[in-house]
Amino acid sequence: MNEFEKRLKEERQRMESVTAPPELEGRLWQALEAAPAPVKKKPKPKWPMAVAAFLLVCLIGYNYNGLAYYGKKIIGFDELMSGTLAELNDKGMGQTIGEQVQLEDGTTLKVDGIMTDANQLILYYTLSNVKDMEHDISFGKITGFLTDSNRGNGMSSFNEEKSEIKGQLSFDPVSPFAKKLTLEVEKSTDDGQWVTSTITFPYDPNQAMQTEIKQKLMKKVKVDKGTITFKTITATPTITIIKGSVNVENLDRVQLPFEQVVLRANGKEVQQIGTGTHSSIGGTKFEISFDALPKKVDSLELVVKEFVGYTKVDETIPLHPIQNQAFQLKGEDLWVKDVKKTEEGVLITIASDVDVLLDGVTIEGEGGEVPLKTTIRQDYKELDDGRMVKERTLLFETDVVPDTLSVKGMHHMKLVDEVVEILVE
């Protein structure tokens, strides 16, 4: 028996030995006889308490979604969010993070929140206590379990004092099995070196937004110099992505060959966000990004309005005198802006539609025929009517001012007008 049990036994024995004085019973009976008979009180009804509890449950239930909404909404990025992303954020579809790290120069990087789905991860960050805006900050990839996500496009804005930056970055989608993600950041120093920092933050894959449409297409469209193969469509709440391969001889001859590939939902065009291509041993792959689809989709189709092609021209343009009006090259406008002789050679400045690239360009005069050596300048300018043109300067290695400019052909966007129907289940 331990000390505690011993003390309990002693206390029990002491209580059992205590007895009431003999006169106590008589005094108690006298007091009871003198006291008035008690009045029985009705028990208080329990329904008010039940009603109050019911109302409390209803109030909490009614406001639960609102509480969750304010808990998930990413705050402070109204300038960077618009359209679809703003609507998703208003519905509380993001994940708030709040993790931060201090970079070597004292700048604080905070990961405010993320939005994720099967197409991409969108990261929202704040750089505060920014002391030297001349030193660049470069964001690398995001890594994690089965995750190696490269960075895509992004945007940022400064506060009035230029001491804080708010930014939005997109990345490749991350693994649904990752629970932690790490962002790589590089910052330049005074001596021109780059210092790498990392910030790790939690990730809940269960909060990723669900895929709405994911289909194989395997549809081919013939264009002027080859074929386009549309392979898949993946539509998520943040973005719609079309992937495929392309086998077109002169694909790289225009800047935006997929610009006139249109996605229509319910007969209306979905805004194109961007395009990209990647060449490898297996060929050239492409990816076209569109805005999110409407909530209810009754019809869906891809339309290849135009695509890069080639047209034979075989035209000769006089260089004297210089004229203000455009010359017609098989339906495309070409302006000759200036012709002059320099120590480098003869420089001819021309302008055309943005998608036009001339082929087989030569000049001819007393010095005979001289081929184009190189293009040394290129600018984009807006005409008085709002039309954008590409202005560039051509260099010809000769010291004789030519009489004519000859063009054999041109790469440009050509009409295709092919429709690919996408089944909507």
Phi and psi in degrees as a GROMACS rama.xvg file:
@    title "Ramachandran Plot"
@    xaxis  label "Phi"
@    yaxis  label "Psi"
@TYPE xy
-81.4973  176.105  ASN-2
-63.7981  -38.0088  GLU-3
-64.0981  -46.9158  PHE-4
-63.5926  -36.2373  GLU-5
-61.269  -43.4415  LYS-6
-65.897  -38.2123  ARG-7
-63.2813  -41.8087  LEU-8
-63.2174  -42.1228  LYS-9
-64.2377  -40.2748  GLU-10
-68.2197  -36.7215  GLU-11
-64.7795  -42.0346  ARG-12
-63.3319  -37.4142  GLN-13
-66.7712  -41.5986  ARG-14
-65.282  -37.9329  MET-15
-68.5664  -24.5728  GLU-16
-82.9537  -10.3117  SER-17
-80.4596  129.377  VAL-18
-124.592  150.108  THR-19
-75.8845  148.82  ALA-20
-64.8449  149.341  PRO-21
-60.2132  -34.4696  PRO-22
-79.2249  -6.06231  GLU-23
-65.3882  -39.1582  LEU-24
-63.8493  -41.9983  GLU-25
-64.1774  -39.9604  GLY-26
-65.3425  -37.7374  ARG-27
-67.2957  -41.7313  LEU-28
-63.5961  -40.0448  TRP-29
-62.821  -42.4558  GLN-30
-65.5551  -39.0804  ALA-31
-67.0824  -39.0329  LEU-32
-68.1684  -31.8009  GLU-33
-79.6969  -18.4374  ALA-34
-79.2418  141.222  ALA-35
-66.6383  153.113  PRO-36
-64.9869  134.155  ALA-37
-69.6407  144.792  PRO-38
-92.7239  126.776  VAL-39
-72.7812  125.133  LYS-40
-93.3501  139.481  LYS-41
-69.82  137.128  LYS-42
-63.6313  139.858  PRO-43
-65.6522  134.956  LYS-44
-64.6075  143.325  PRO-45
-91.6902  -7.54433  LYS-46
-65.9973  -33.4908  TRP-47
-59.8093  -39.6803  PRO-48
-65.4765  -38.6332  MET-49
-65.9791  -40.9927  ALA-50
-62.9559  -43.553  VAL-51
-61.3029  -41.898  ALA-52
-64.2079  -40.1488  ALA-53
-63.0001  -44.5304  PHE-54
-63.7661  -37.7947  LEU-55
-64.4503  -43.2223  LEU-56
-62.4159  -42.9537  VAL-57
-62.6972  -41.7168  CYS-58
-63.3169  -45.0888  LEU-59
-64.6114  -43.3257  ILE-60
-63.0143  -39.5347  GLY-61
-65.6293  -37.563  TYR-62
-94.3539  -0.621996  ASN-63
-61.5601  -47.0676  TYR-64
-62.229  -37.4102  ASN-65
-64.7782  -39.2487  GLY-66
-66.3639  -41.662  LEU-67
-64.5316  -37.9801  ALA-68
-58.6649  -49.0494  TYR-69
-71.7339  -21.3053  TYR-70
-77.4145  -25.4043  GLY-71
-103.388  -20.1616  LYS-72
-65.7765  133.487  LYS-73
-85.6466  117.416  ILE-74
-95.4344  142.032  ILE-75
96.4456  12.1181  GLY-76
-124.148  30.3947  PHE-77
-61.1513  -34.0615  ASP-78
-69.1002  -26.8481  GLU-79
-96.059  -20.0002  LEU-80
-97.4134  136.864  MET-81
-151.462  160.089  SER-82
58.0806  -125.66  GLY-83
-58.8173  -46.8128  THR-84
-64.9887  -37.5591  LEU-85
-64.5447  -41.123  ALA-86
-64.7041  -42.5368  GLU-87
-63.9368  -40.0314  LEU-88
-66.534  -38.962  ASN-89
-62.2912  -29.7481  ASP-90
-85.4444  1.34934  LYS-91
72.6914  35.7985  GLY-92
-90.6823  2.87155  MET-93
-95.3225  179.353  GLY-94
-119.665  119.359  GLN-95
-77.902  140.245  THR-96
-115.179  -71.3584  ILE-97
83.6742  8.57666  GLY-98
-80.9778  146.062  GLU-99
-143.76  160.043  GLN-100
-145.521  149.696  VAL-101
-99.1233  126.28  GLN-102
-78.4975  170.592  LEU-103
-61.1236  -32.3552  GLU-104
-88.1083  5.37754  ASP-105
99.315  -10.3155  GLY-106
-66.0157  137.036  THR-107
-101.396  125.704  THR-108
-104.078  124.171  LEU-109
-121.094  128.241  LYS-110
-89.2422  106.903  VAL-111
-78.8959  -40.342  ASP-112
-175.355  172.508  GLY-113
-142.118  156.241  ILE-114
-124.95  133.325  MET-115
-135.506  146.672  THR-116
-155.991  -169.593  ASP-117
-71.4518  -11.1885  ALA-118
-99.8229  -30.5833  ASN-119
-166.899  165.099  GLN-120
-116.854  130.049  LEU-121
-111.703  123.56  ILE-122
-110.03  135.751  LEU-123
-114.34  127.343  TYR-124
-135.338  161.799  TYR-125
-130.235  130.643  THR-126
-107.557  114.96  LEU-127
-119.084  166.638  SER-128
57.9475  37.3853  ASN-129
-75.6452  119.321  VAL-130
-99.1637  -36.2492  LYS-131
-133.373  102.24  ASP-132
-72.7237  -12.1324  MET-133
-74.8758  -21.4848  GLU-134
-86.3699  120.984  HIS-135
-73.3427  151.266  ASP-136
-119.73  127.322  ILE-137
-120.188  127.366  SER-138
-93.646  130.609  PHE-139
-94.0883  -146.035  GLY-140
-90.4379  171.835  LYS-141
-109.142  130.346  ILE-142
-121.538  162.996  THR-143
174.678  -167.99  GLY-144
-64.086  119.132  PHE-145
55.3675  30.7207  LEU-146
-131.282  128.297  THR-147
-148.016  79.4476  ASP-148
-99.9635  120.136  SER-149
-78.8437  153.566  ASN-150
-80.2247  143.131  ARG-151
-105.8  -138.208  GLY-152
-83.109  171.648  ASN-153
-166.191  174.631  GLY-154
-152.704  161.03  MET-155
-152.764  165.269  SER-156
-145.564  152.632  SER-157
-104.234  154.96  PHE-158
-81.7584  174.602  ASN-159
-62.8086  -33.7737  GLU-160
-82.2989  -3.98377  GLU-161
60.1099  28.2615  LYS-162
-108.944  -6.36608  SER-163
-139.54  140.247  GLU-164
-122.944  130.919  ILE-165
-106.504  133.394  LYS-166
-139.631  159.305  GLY-167
-131.946  128.345  GLN-168
-131.066  141.837  LEU-169
-105.62  147.319  SER-170
-134.726  162.317  PHE-171
-58.5534  154.406  ASP-172
-60.9477  150.058  PRO-173
-101.998  165.493  VAL-174
-68.0089  139.102  SER-175
-70.6989  -4.62967  PRO-176
-100.678  -4.02526  PHE-177
-77.3962  138.663  ALA-178
-113.413  -18.8501  LYS-179
-134.941  142.467  LYS-180
-125.365  147.141  LEU-181
-124.198  125.787  THR-182
-100.966  130.99  LEU-183
-94.0535  136.744  GLU-184
-134.83  135.098  VAL-185
-119.153  139.844  GLU-186
-133.215  135.235  LYS-187
-79.2711  152.506  SER-188
-113.34  178.93  THR-189
-61.1492  -32.135  ASP-190
-90.8304  12.0587  ASP-191
84.4945  5.06564  GLY-192
-85.1653  161.016  GLN-193
-114.243  127.725  TRP-194
-107.797  127.018  VAL-195
-94.891  133.022  THR-196
-126.393  161.019  SER-197
-133.806  153.942  THR-198
-136.252  126.828  ILE-199
-106.164  135.438  THR-200
-139.816  154.991  PHE-201
-72.3185  151.51  PRO-202
-137.415  131.28  TYR-203
-109.384  101.125  ASP-204
-64.1596  -19.6412  PRO-205
-69.2357  -17.9719  ASN-206
-92.516  0.924454  GLN-207
-65.7169  141.657  ALA-208
-74.2493  145.829  MET-209
-78.5941  146.397  GLN-210
-71.2679  135.728  THR-211
-94.3816  -43.0542  GLU-212
-138.706  132.123  ILE-213
-143.625  110.336  LYS-214
-139.036  149.806  GLN-215
-84.9917  138.172  LYS-216
-108.615  -56.837  LEU-217
50.5871  51.4616  MET-218
-113.838  133.383  LYS-219
-106.7  142.997  LYS-220
-128.212  125.885  VAL-221
-85.6125  130.75  LYS-222
-119.592  -175.546  VAL-223
-58.0998  -43.3294  ASP-224
-118.966  25.2612  LYS-225
159.053  -149.976  GLY-226
-136.876  152.271  THR-227
-113.687  134.208  ILE-228
-116.971  114.701  THR-229
-88.1303  118.769  PHE-230
-101.787  -46.5442  LYS-231
-141.982  157.083  THR-232
-130.534  131.288  ILE-233
-129.521  114.367  THR-234
-110.305  123.856  ALA-235
-125.019  172.882  THR-236
-60.9936  -24.6234  PRO-237
-95.0622  -26.6759  THR-238
-165.319  159.959  ILE-239
-122.205  127.038  THR-240
-122.793  128.284  ILE-241
-105.735  127.549  ILE-242
-120.26  152.093  LYS-243
-175.704  -165.336  GLY-244
-129.3  157.924  SER-245
-138.664  136.257  VAL-246
-128.335  81.1645  ASN-247
-127.087  125.816  VAL-248
-57.3327  -42.1888  GLU-249
-113.161  36.0556  ASN-250
-55.8296  -39.4387  LEU-251
-85.0601  8.16561  ASP-252
-84.8316  -13.1763  ARG-253
-124.361  155.992  VAL-254
-71.8232  -41.0265  GLN-255
-128.659  76.5921  LEU-256
-66.0943  -25.4799  PRO-257
-96.3078  10.3717  PHE-258
-62.23  -31.6073  GLU-259
-100.706  22.9199  GLN-260
-93.3276  118.005  VAL-261
-114.07  140.901  VAL-262
-108.279  127.176  LEU-263
-116.313  129.415  ARG-264
-119.522  124.619  ALA-265
55.9408  33.8708  ASN-266
83.7344  -3.29864  GLY-267
-112.692  142.408  LYS-268
-69.9162  136.191  GLU-269
-93.0805  133.14  VAL-270
-60.1085  129.305  GLN-271
-80.7079  130.378  GLN-272
-96.617  -38.2718  ILE-273
-178.357  167.153  GLY-274
-137.335  157.985  THR-275
-158.223  151.966  GLY-276
-129.489  154.153  THR-277
-142.824  122.171  HIS-278
-100.341  138.613  SER-279
-147.756  -174.04  SER-280
-61.1382  -34.4662  ILE-281
-78.8444  -1.3283  GLY-282
121.602  -167.299  GLY-283
-105.236  125.77  THR-284
-106.68  150.785  LYS-285
-130.401  162.167  PHE-286
-144.706  126.783  GLU-287
-117.632  126.714  ILE-288
-104.825  133.178  SER-289
-123.842  165.687  PHE-290
-65.3905  170.511  ASP-291
-64.4898  149.978  ALA-292
-75.9439  158.175  LEU-293
-63.6788  160.924  PRO-294
-60.3696  -40.4457  LYS-295
-112.268  119.964  LYS-296
-115.109  115.496  VAL-297
-97.2634  -30.5519  ASP-298
-145.741  148.144  SER-299
-147.033  132.553  LEU-300
-153.906  149.74  GLU-301
-101.95  138.199  LEU-302
-127.047  119.538  VAL-303
-91.861  94.7891  VAL-304
-70.8873  -52.2963  LYS-305
-139.151  156.477  GLU-306
-151.829  161.422  PHE-307
-61.4018  135.664  VAL-308
-145.312  -169.342  GLY-309
-136.364  139.357  TYR-310
-131.377  129.789  THR-311
-71.9947  137.92  LYS-312
-114.792  -61.4102  VAL-313
51.158  56.4797  ASP-314
-119.371  147.532  GLU-315
-118.986  129.729  THR-316
-114.109  125.327  ILE-317
-69.1487  141.47  PRO-318
-102.161  -4.68127  LEU-319
-136.458  129.144  HIS-320
-79.0047  163.305  PRO-321
-71.6402  130.366  ILE-322
-109.762  150.213  GLN-323
-78.9197  -30.6063  ASN-324
-79.1984  157.578  GLN-325
-81.5067  147.339  ALA-326
-88.0595  148.439  PHE-327
-98.2195  121.323  GLN-328
-116.149  91.992  LEU-329
50.5786  45.3094  LYS-330
93.215  -6.98659  GLY-331
-105.957  142.614  GLU-332
-85.8316  140.046  ASP-333
-137.855  124.722  LEU-334
-107.206  137.217  TRP-335
-100.269  115.57  VAL-336
-95.5206  -33.4944  LYS-337
-163.144  146.909  ASP-338
-136.347  124.685  VAL-339
-151.953  154.174  LYS-340
-99.3317  133.891  LYS-341
-131.896  179.681  THR-342
-65.4885  -28.7077  GLU-343
-74.9028  -30.2715  GLU-344
146.768  -158.677  GLY-345
-90.3778  128.95  VAL-346
-109.934  126.923  LEU-347
-122.539  121.224  ILE-348
-97.4256  126.407  THR-349
-128.438  165.274  ILE-350
-140  147.594  ALA-351
-153.743  177.919  SER-352
-59.5517  154.233  ASP-353
-58.7664  -34.8217  VAL-354
-87.0425  2.40952  ASP-355
-93.9202  128.262  VAL-356
-125.37  118.283  LEU-357
-75.9037  150.55  LEU-358
-131.847  142.87  ASP-359
64.9088  48.6174  GLY-360
-90.4527  129.889  VAL-361
-140.85  162.748  THR-362
-120.651  158.444  ILE-363
-145.073  140.473  GLU-364
-168.489  -147.963  GLY-365
-64.0479  -27.9475  GLU-366
-84.0604  6.09523  GLY-367
86.324  -164.829  GLY-368
-87.9144  131.448  GLU-369
-126.821  124.551  VAL-370
-77.6313  161.565  PRO-371
-66.1962  131.565  LEU-372
-87.7268  -51.3511  LYS-373
-165.574  168.033  THR-374
-106.501  124.768  THR-375
-104.816  -18.0818  ILE-376
-145.691  147.616  ARG-377
-149.336  127.764  GLN-378
-135.56  158.534  ASP-379
-110.598  128.223  TYR-380
-130.327  153.464  LYS-381
-104.537  128.659  GLU-382
-78.0981  171.563  LEU-383
-60.7631  -28.4626  ASP-384
-88.3183  7.4639  ASP-385
89.7492  -3.31113  GLY-386
-75.8327  136.408  ARG-387
-92.4648  135.174  MET-388
-129.677  158.24  VAL-389
-104.444  119.585  LYS-390
-109.701  129.188  GLU-391
-143.345  161.717  ARG-392
-113.195  126.328  THR-393
-99.6782  136.018  LEU-394
-109.036  127.295  LEU-395
-119.785  131.707  PHE-396
-84.057  85.0946  GLU-397
-159.34  157.291  THR-398
-109.153  12.4338  ASP-399
-111.803  126.489  VAL-400
-68.8308  124.959  VAL-401
-80.4607  167.04  PRO-402
-98.145  -32.7487  ASP-403
-138.34  159.113  THR-404
-119.536  125.863  LEU-405
-111.479  141.438  SER-406
-129.209  123.988  VAL-407
-83.9299  -37.0842  LYS-408
-164.699  -178.339  GLY-409
-154.279  144.154  MET-410
-93.74  131.327  HIS-411
-162.639  172.432  HIS-412
-76.2336  127.684  MET-413
-118.171  151.09  LYS-414
-64.0749  133.902  LEU-415
-122.847  -55.7132  VAL-416
55.0814  53.063  ASP-417
-109.781  135.898  GLU-418
-111.293  133.485  VAL-419
-114.905  114.225  VAL-420
-79.6808  137.253  GLU-421
-115.629  121.872  ILE-422
-69.1559  134.764  LEU-423
-110.436  118.009  VAL-424
